Amino acid sequence: MQECYAPNAVFRDAVFIDLSLIEVKAMWHMLSMGAKDLVLKFDSVNCSELKGSCNWIAEYTFSLTKRKVINKIRAEFEFREGKIVRHHDTFSFWKWAAQAFGLSGILLGWTPFFQKKVQAASRKRLNDFIAQHREYSAA
């Protein structure tokens, strides 16, 4: 996946907002290391020279809480010269939070406060990961 992105690529989802190329590469690396039981399923794949989309499901154990997550995601892409320049994943943050965090996710996962708290904590984890991995922090 990392090789599919253009140098000016931008990634966005409900947790990670507007990541640059280095950040998105580090994010995928970090997430793959944290989810040892990750299973991905894809369907409804559509692609043209300039745009693409698919539905995908990520099944994994959320590393922070050890809770099982089945996240249904809609991905949309924009391409330039055969590389991804924009990747936007959409999913229900509340449904994801309910699975990942249990009762607190069920009760608070729909609130902007909870979402911003998760975004900030995830950004910190990503920044720490980048700082610990030369291949990302040197770029």
Contacts in CASP RR format, 6 or more apart in sequence:
PFRMAT RR
TARGET T0000
AUTHOR 0000-0000-0000
METHOD contacts of the structure
MODEL  1
MQECYAPNAVFRDAVFIDLSLIEVKAMWHMLSMGAKDLVLKFDSVNCSEL
KGSCNWIAEYTFSLTKRKVINKIRAEFEFREGKIVRHHDTFSFWKWAAQA
FGLSGILLGWTPFFQKKVQAASRKRLNDFIAQHREYSAA
1 28 0 8 1.000
2 25 0 8 1.000
2 28 0 8 1.000
2 29 0 8 1.000
4 83 0 8 1.000
4 84 0 8 1.000
5 11 0 8 1.000
5 21 0 8 1.000
5 24 0 8 1.000
5 25 0 8 1.000
5 83 0 8 1.000
5 84 0 8 1.000
5 87 0 8 1.000
6 21 0 8 1.000
6 80 0 8 1.000
6 81 0 8 1.000
6 82 0 8 1.000
6 83 0 8 1.000
6 84 0 8 1.000
6 85 0 8 1.000
7 21 0 8 1.000
8 21 0 8 1.000
8 85 0 8 1.000
9 20 0 8 1.000
9 21 0 8 1.000
9 24 0 8 1.000
9 83 0 8 1.000
9 84 0 8 1.000
9 85 0 8 1.000
9 86 0 8 1.000
9 87 0 8 1.000
10 18 0 8 1.000
10 19 0 8 1.000
10 20 0 8 1.000
10 24 0 8 1.000
10 85 0 8 1.000
10 86 0 8 1.000
10 87 0 8 1.000
11 18 0 8 1.000
11 19 0 8 1.000
11 23 0 8 1.000
11 24 0 8 1.000
11 27 0 8 1.000
11 87 0 8 1.000
11 88 0 8 1.000
11 89 0 8 1.000
12 18 0 8 1.000
12 19 0 8 1.000
12 87 0 8 1.000
12 88 0 8 1.000
12 89 0 8 1.000
13 73 0 8 1.000
13 88 0 8 1.000
13 89 0 8 1.000
13 90 0 8 1.000
13 91 0 8 1.000
14 89 0 8 1.000
14 90 0 8 1.000
14 91 0 8 1.000
14 93 0 8 1.000
14 96 0 8 1.000
14 115 0 8 1.000
15 93 0 8 1.000
15 118 0 8 1.000
15 119 0 8 1.000
15 122 0 8 1.000
16 23 0 8 1.000
16 24 0 8 1.000
16 27 0 8 1.000
16 119 0 8 1.000
16 122 0 8 1.000
16 123 0 8 1.000
16 126 0 8 1.000
17 119 0 8 1.000
19 27 0 8 1.000
19 126 0 8 1.000
22 130 0 8 1.000
22 136 0 8 1.000
22 139 0 8 1.000
23 126 0 8 1.000
23 130 0 8 1.000
24 87 0 8 1.000
25 136 0 8 1.000
26 126 0 8 1.000
26 129 0 8 1.000
26 130 0 8 1.000
26 133 0 8 1.000
26 136 0 8 1.000
27 126 0 8 1.000
29 129 0 8 1.000
29 133 0 8 1.000
29 136 0 8 1.000
30 125 0 8 1.000
30 126 0 8 1.000
30 129 0 8 1.000
31 38 0 8 1.000
32 38 0 8 1.000
34 63 0 8 1.000
35 58 0 8 1.000
35 60 0 8 1.000
35 61 0 8 1.000
35 62 0 8 1.000
35 63 0 8 1.000
36 61 0 8 1.000
37 59 0 8 1.000
37 60 0 8 1.000
37 61 0 8 1.000
38 58 0 8 1.000
38 59 0 8 1.000
38 60 0 8 1.000
39 58 0 8 1.000
39 59 0 8 1.000
39 60 0 8 1.000
40 56 0 8 1.000
40 57 0 8 1.000
40 58 0 8 1.000
40 59 0 8 1.000
41 56 0 8 1.000
41 57 0 8 1.000
41 59 0 8 1.000
42 54 0 8 1.000
42 55 0 8 1.000
42 56 0 8 1.000
43 54 0 8 1.000
43 55 0 8 1.000
43 56 0 8 1.000
44 53 0 8 1.000
44 54 0 8 1.000
44 55 0 8 1.000
45 53 0 8 1.000
45 54 0 8 1.000
46 52 0 8 1.000
46 53 0 8 1.000
46 54 0 8 1.000
47 53 0 8 1.000
49 79 0 8 1.000
49 82 0 8 1.000
50 78 0 8 1.000
50 79 0 8 1.000
50 80 0 8 1.000
51 76 0 8 1.000
51 77 0 8 1.000
51 78 0 8 1.000
51 79 0 8 1.000
52 76 0 8 1.000
52 77 0 8 1.000
52 78 0 8 1.000
52 79 0 8 1.000
53 74 0 8 1.000
53 75 0 8 1.000
53 76 0 8 1.000
53 77 0 8 1.000
54 74 0 8 1.000
54 75 0 8 1.000
55 72 0 8 1.000
55 73 0 8 1.000
55 74 0 8 1.000
55 75 0 8 1.000
56 73 0 8 1.000
56 75 0 8 1.000
57 70 0 8 1.000
57 71 0 8 1.000
57 72 0 8 1.000
57 73 0 8 1.000
58 69 0 8 1.000
58 70 0 8 1.000
58 71 0 8 1.000
58 73 0 8 1.000
59 68 0 8 1.000
59 69 0 8 1.000
59 70 0 8 1.000
59 71 0 8 1.000
60 68 0 8 1.000
60 69 0 8 1.000
61 67 0 8 1.000
61 68 0 8 1.000
61 69 0 8 1.000
62 68 0 8 1.000
62 69 0 8 1.000
62 99 0 8 1.000
62 100 0 8 1.000
64 100 0 8 1.000
65 100 0 8 1.000
65 101 0 8 1.000
65 102 0 8 1.000
67 99 0 8 1.000
67 100 0 8 1.000
67 101 0 8 1.000
67 102 0 8 1.000
68 99 0 8 1.000
69 96 0 8 1.000
69 99 0 8 1.000
69 100 0 8 1.000
70 99 0 8 1.000
71 91 0 8 1.000
71 95 0 8 1.000
71 96 0 8 1.000
71 99 0 8 1.000
72 91 0 8 1.000
72 92 0 8 1.000
72 95 0 8 1.000
73 89 0 8 1.000
73 90 0 8 1.000
73 91 0 8 1.000
74 89 0 8 1.000
74 90 0 8 1.000
74 91 0 8 1.000
75 87 0 8 1.000
75 88 0 8 1.000
75 89 0 8 1.000
75 90 0 8 1.000
76 86 0 8 1.000
76 87 0 8 1.000
76 88 0 8 1.000
76 89 0 8 1.000
76 90 0 8 1.000
77 84 0 8 1.000
77 86 0 8 1.000
77 87 0 8 1.000
77 88 0 8 1.000
78 84 0 8 1.000
78 85 0 8 1.000
78 86 0 8 1.000
79 85 0 8 1.000
93 109 0 8 1.000
93 110 0 8 1.000
93 115 0 8 1.000
94 105 0 8 1.000
94 109 0 8 1.000
94 110 0 8 1.000
97 105 0 8 1.000
97 106 0 8 1.000
97 108 0 8 1.000
97 109 0 8 1.000
97 114 0 8 1.000
97 115 0 8 1.000
97 118 0 8 1.000
98 105 0 8 1.000
98 106 0 8 1.000
98 109 0 8 1.000
101 109 0 8 1.000
104 114 0 8 1.000
105 114 0 8 1.000
108 114 0 8 1.000
109 115 0 8 1.000
129 136 0 8 1.000
130 136 0 8 1.000
130 137 0 8 1.000
131 137 0 8 1.000
END
